[in-house]
Amino acid sequence: MSMNVQSATSFFLAGLHDDATRKEIQTSRFWPIIVAAINQVKDPDDSLVVGPIERFTLTKSLKSVDLVTRAGLRVCAVYRDDEDPDGCIAFGGINEPHRLGSSWSCMNVAVASKNVKYIVRKIKYQDSDPYYAIHNRWRDTKQFLSYQLNCMMERAVRSNGVMPENINIPGYAATALVKAYMGEINKIDIPQHIVTQIETQYREYVNKKEKAKDCVSNLRQMLNNDKWVMLSDMDGAVIVGAISKRNLQAALDSYELSGEIPDHNKFTYIDAIVPFKRYPSFDAIEDDIRRDIEMQLTMLKIHTNSDKPPLLTANDTERGHRVYADIGVMVSSDYSRSPVVVVDKTV
């Protein structure tokens, strides 16, 4: 596909690259591969665009180019591991959109060749590894934030109270109950050790039910506000957007009815009311949004009695999914991955 430099500026993540860098990318051997990959995504609400780049240390020539969503989540990358201008180029999907570090460290190579036209043909061929790398990673990346919210909600209910399952009693006790129900024996004829066992199981059932009821009540209060969702450390950058409380509350409704939090593959947790956007730093976020998030993070710092900075990074958070229901904060973090932070939206 031929394209002049000016007509392709929409292929770049807004505000990330200057004109000189865009021209450098568009005149590189990477460009036909980038265009072929971008043209594979036919999403009416989003598109694949050129994101962050990496350069060789000595020559400063292009080493890798990430392809990302309009919000800045990594999907796939074009990469070369040496500075030979005619050397091998690799293309593949990024394992996790919030994985930190160089493309080569978190990329599954789908195709590699010195022949750019060969890579382009493989990307366009519908039964090839590069084709699936784009489409599978696009699907998973688009579901990424919904998956994170799914995990946080699971954590919230599992750590505070689980809907009780059926009462489990031994077969002989169940037999005695059936006989009493059918009139074969009187209730008073059920042996005392069976009665004691049934009463114990029922008390445990009621206790779990009450605990789960309290859990749902607390979570409803926590989810009574719309939420800011932030990936707080994308190699220095941040991604921020806001979601409605509606879908989170609907997930809780489903939990009350079924005892299960809905799976993100069948339920959409993300109902964006402020579109997700990549910022080069936390300080670059609009003042009112930044102050709102900062206030919530400061509350988290105080609540956890932490000596770490209120802005969470990959190096200063505990691993796993954590829920602080009384201050309306949820956090998901893991080693070498950008933490996902969910806080109340008050502006």
ROTI-235174 format. One record per residue (C-alpha): residue in one letter; x, y, z. Coordinates in steps of 0.001 Angstrom, whole numbers, padded with zeros to 6 digits, always signed. Example, Ala and Ser with C-alpha at 12.3 -4.5 7.8 and 13.67 -1.06 7.14 Angstrom:
REM residues 2
A+012300-004500+007800/S+013670-001060+007140/
REM end
This chain:
REM residues 347
M+000000+000000+000000/S+001526+003333-001042/M+000990+006329+001195/N+002662+009718+001505/V+003992+011000+004795/Q+001283+013586+005417/S-001692+011290+004722/A-000683+008734+007343/T-000457+010880+010483/S-003675+009255+011775/F-001732+006006+011958/F+000130+007376+014992/L-000870+007604+018639/A-001906+011203+019224/G+000714+013456+020770/L+003444+010836+021020/H+005795+011502+018070/D+006974+014692+016391/D+006966+015164+012617/A+010593+014109+012228/T+010043+010819+014070/R+006878+010049+012119/K+008723+010666+008854/E+011607+008460+010007/I+009212+005596+010769/Q+007318+006040+007483/T+010500+005894+005431/S+011925+002883+007286/R+011738-000794+006309/F+009267-001201+009176/W+006587+000925+007500/P+005075-001575+004978/I+004795-004095+007819/I+003177-001503+010086/V+000618-000508+007441/A-000238-004138+006691/A-000810-004829+010395/I-002878-001681+010955/N-005091-002498+007975/Q-005945-005883+009485/V-007923-004308+012342/K-011479-003372+011340/D-012853-002055+014615/P-015438+000745+014220/D-014660+002059+017713/D-010876+001848+017729/S-007840+001235+015549/L-004296-000028+015699/V-001759+002824+015676/V+001977+003390+016013/G+002957+003699+019661/P+006265+003915+021549/I+009543+003174+019791/E+012923+001941+020955/R+016295+002951+019462/F+019730+001368+019369/T+022038+002911+021959/L+024928+003914+019692/T+023404+004810+016329/K+019966+005882+017647/S+018375+004126+014666/L+015010+002396+015046/K+015145-000877+016942/S+011445-001543+017544/V+008038+000022+017001/D+005044-000902+019142/L+001547-001024+017651/V-001064-000048+020225/T-004738+000777+020690/R-005823+004427+020562/A-005648+004349+024364/G-002027+003193+024266/L-002326-000498+025217/R+000324-002590+023475/V-000877-005153+020907/C+002070-006154+018694/A+005482-004941+017579/V+007999-004793+014747/Y+011552-005427+015922/R+015132-006006+014805/D+017999-007118+017024/D+020950-005750+015045/E+021755-002520+013212/D+022331-004068+009792/P+020106-001922+007528/D+019254-005027+005487/G+019045-007387+008465/C+016260-009605+009760/I+013006-008046+010990/A+010638-009796+013400/F+006912-009243+013894/G+004690-010646+016643/G+002141-010082+019383/I+002897-008568+022790/N+002162-011114+025533/E+000475-008649+027890/P-000560-005072+027108/H+000683-003800+030483/R+003981-005695+030497/L+006873-003293+031030/G+010162-003287+029166/S+011439-003729+025624/S+009324-005312+022900/W+011714-008212+022430/S+011332-009231+026063/C+007557-009675+025893/M+006867-010482+022231/N+005904-013811+020708/V+007596-013761+017297/A+005132-014816+014596/V+007383-014247+011584/A+010955-013117+010988/S+012697-012463+007690/K+015013-010121+005818/N+012326-009951+003138/V+009812-007244+004087/K+007380-008273+001328/Y+007339-011802+002712/I+006351-010533+006184/V+003620-008355+004647/R+002212-011323+002711/K+002177-013452+005861/I+000313-010734+007769/K-002343-010538+005055/Y-002748-014324+004733/Q-005704-015380+006877/D-004285-018719+007949/S-000896-017579+009184/D+000746-016993+012574/P+001163-013218+011988/Y-002511-012865+011020/Y-003617-014654+014195/A-001062-012730+016250/I-002785-009470+015307/H-006370-010607+015660/N-005935-012667+018835/R-003877-010003+020560/W-006320-007287+019477/R-009208-009257+020990/D-007323-009967+024225/T-006099-006382+024530/K-009577-004959+024032/Q-010777-007255+026847/F-007795-006553+029076/L-009328-003905+031343/S-012584-005853+031551/Y-010543-008878+032655/Q-008793-006810+035327/L-012122-005582+036721/N-013410-009167+036624/C-010448-010302+038752/M-010878-007415+041192/M-014572-008177+041663/E-013754-011855+042215/R-011197-010848+044807/A-013703-008553+046509/V-016320-011251+047019/R-013874-014067+047793/S-012065-012076+050470/N-015192-010729+052168/G-017778-013454+051865/V-018798-016184+049450/M-022341-017112+048554/P-022998-020471+050271/E-023407-023533+048108/N-025819-026397+048843/I-025685-027862+052324/N-023471-030927+052240/I-024526-033748+054534/P-023566-037428+054445/G-025780-039881+052594/Y-027068-041562+055744/A-028220-038198+057120/A-029892-037338+053828/T-031625-040729+053911/A-032977-040035+057383/L-034312-036653+056260/V-036013-038185+053211/K-037641-040862+055382/A-038927-038190+057775/Y-040211-036062+054885/M-042034-039003+053308/G-043568-040027+056644/E-041733-043321+056960/I-040327-042169+060291/N-041131-039314+062662/K-038796-036356+062936/I-038162-037202+066565/D-036953-040654+065485/I-033937-039234+063619/P-030824-040251+065623/Q-029375-037418+067717/H-025909-037559+066112/I-027549-036995+062711/V-029648-034115+064096/T-026499-032523+065543/Q-024701-032853+062224/I-027619-031337+060279/E-027937-028425+062730/T-024177-027715+062514/Q-024244-027710+058721/Y-027283-025439+058677/R-025696-022932+061088/E-022626-022770+058858/Y-024894-022226+055852/V-026744-019362+057573/N-023484-017763+058740/K-022067-017854+055190/K-025311-016443+053843/E-025237-013535+056306/K-021561-012872+055624/A-022205-012873+051880/K-025147-010530+052398/D-022934-008102+054327/C-020278-008414+051625/V-022734-007492+048882/S-023975-004547+050937/N-020419-003258+051437/L-019560-003724+047774/R-022702-001909+046693/Q-021600+001032+048774/M-018098+000841+047253/L-019540+000740+043733/N-021902+003624+044323/N-019640+005979+042355/D-018293+005989+038826/K-014622+005032+038738/W-011331+006281+037372/V-009270+003416+035972/M-005549+004059+035630/L-002594+002042+034419/S-000178+003947+036581/D+003231+003029+035211/M+003542+002285+031493/D+007313+002766+031397/G+006716+006255+032788/A+003496+006983+030920/V-000005+006506+032339/I-003326+005512+030783/V-006472+006965+032346/G-010195+006749+031650/A-013448+006649+033604/I-016104+003943+033679/S-019722+003980+034753/K-020789+002243+037936/R-023700+000612+036051/N-021918-002486+034781/L-020073-003075+038051/Q-023374-003001+039906/A-024923-005302+037306/A-022092-007771+037935/L-022937-007648+041641/D-026626-008258+040827/S-025579-011360+038917/Y-023501-012514+041878/E-026479-012197+044207/L-028605-014333+041891/S-026095-017001+040905/G-023291-016879+043437/E-020830-016231+040599/I-019171-013054+039329/P-019776-012842+035535/D-016884-013866+033307/H-015319-011025+031295/N-015668-013075+028091/K-019458-012917+028461/F-019898-009643+030344/T-018551-006153+029704/Y-017187-004511+032828/I-015923-001427+030988/D-018568+001170+030161/A-016352+004166+029450/I-017761+007593+030262/V-014396+009343+029839/P-012434+007758+026964/F-009163+006104+027904/K-006140+008170+026964/R-002375+007812+027221/Y-000417+010581+028953/P+003382+010866+028894/S+003402+011224+032682/F+001065+011526+035649/D+001724+015270+035780/A+000506+015603+032178/I-003053+014583+033104/E-005598+017413+033087/D-005520+019231+036439/D-009009+018345+037650/I-008645+014657+036774/R-005128+014423+038212/R-006135+016068+041491/D-009138+013752+041856/I-007024+010627+041343/E-004214+011970+043519/M-006614+012579+046387/Q-007843+008966+046213/L-004283+007617+046077/T-003319+009706+049087/M-006272+008195+050945/L-004952+004757+049980/K-001491+005668+051300/I-002980+006771+054613/H-005323+003778+054800/T-002516+001269+054279/N-000085+003209+056498/S+002399+003033+053652/D+005725+004867+053471/K+005693+004522+049681/P+004657+007288+047289/P+000918+007612+046655/L+001427+007167+042898/L+001690+003402+042459/T+004462+001961+040292/A+005487-001564+039395/N+008198-001415+042057/D+006216-000189+045054/T+003097-002340+045070/E+002321-005765+046422/R+001493-008453+043917/G-002076-009589+043309/H-005568-008103+043383/R-006478-006051+046430/V-009729-004353+047385/Y-010139-001551+049927/A-013918-001363+050065/D-014150+001288+052772/I-012309+003854+050609/G-013564+002617+047227/V-010168+001576+045831/M-009158-001586+043933/V-005609-002392+042799/S-004120-005088+040601/S-000354-005395+040280/D+002349-007880+039474/Y+006083-007902+038954/S+007190-006056+035775/R+003631-005085+034890/S+001883-001750+035087/P-000411-001611+038157/V-004118-001151+037411/V-005714+001229+039901/V-009472+001818+040286/V-010615+004780+042416/D-013761+006835+042910/K-014543+009524+040364/T-015746+012624+042226/V-015436+015274+039487/
REM end
